[in-house]
Amino acid sequence: MSAYKQFNLQDLIVSPFEVNKNFTFYGQSGANYIGQNLTSSDVGIDRFYGYKGNYLISSSFTTGNITIQNQALVYDSVKQLYYTNYLSGSSGFTGNAYTSSIILGASEEGNRTIGGIQQTNYDNYNQTTLWPNRQFPTGSENIEPEVVVISIPSKLFGDYIQPESFVFEKGNAIYKDDGEGRLMYSQNFQTTKSLSYTDSLGIGVGNIIYDHGIVILTGASSNGLKLFATAEAGVTCSFSSSYKIFETQYKATVFEDEFNYSLNPSIITGSGVPTLFLSGSELNYENTASIGQPLDFATGSYFTPYITTVGLYDESFQLLAVGKLSEPLQSSLITDTTILVNIDR
């Protein structure tokens, strides 16, 4: 009998699965609020304003509650990353692709192109196959319109923010994603502090990029709205994170003729542990500190020990993990016993 058994390839199964966690943060702790400040070091949710302008000229115009950014660079970065293909379109759709014409030369090297170039070949991280509603303000410099960006750190949202889970609330004003990457504005007239909303999601005021943790408010000017600082009292931000982890399942199968011996030292004489055993119809204790041999009841052919612990070892027989059963499992003399060990990583 051996205390070890080699796993075969079919005994190992690696399965990915998704875990989620809901977060709710408040702009400022106080008598009417519980929780942590959005801008604290263990949260780190920041808000940035972005204005159209020349960052070399307007370098003194900065924004941010935690990290300081140039307002013109915030505007340009958001436009480039998420709205490039939509700038010439209407109603928030991508613009028509510009194509260039080729004037043939005497050889391929002599060919040249004239006209526009392909415009819709940027990856703007689309969140839906429906109406994207990617409308970006392109008004005058350094005045209206503005964009507002809420940046959620990856340590909070994991792989991505779960669709339909983001809510930013200030008083009666509610900004909520619709599950398709569109940020909607509505008002809550409930008198209690709860996450209950009007039946309608309201009007579209921006977009949310779930896998980047970026929320963009682009309708602040056109709708007369203003997003408040994330450090201000009364501001509530909630969302659900999503993170993929991998679970490795080890299938430990014990055949009926395996592991039929106990490793419990109390069955060995000489262990100094008084052992309870059945003698006739009475229970008696036997002092095992004598010969150093297995007790008689443990050497019979019908002895079936209980399994309480499973250890996983590497090729050098170094113990890597220990699994405890919730209750002792008696081994069987007539059928195989399979124990599943699940390890998350």
Summary of the structure (lengths in Angstrom):
residues: 345
radius of gyration: 33.2
end to end distance: 32.5
largest distance: 109.6
contacts: 923
relative contact order: 0.16
helix: 9%
strand: 38%
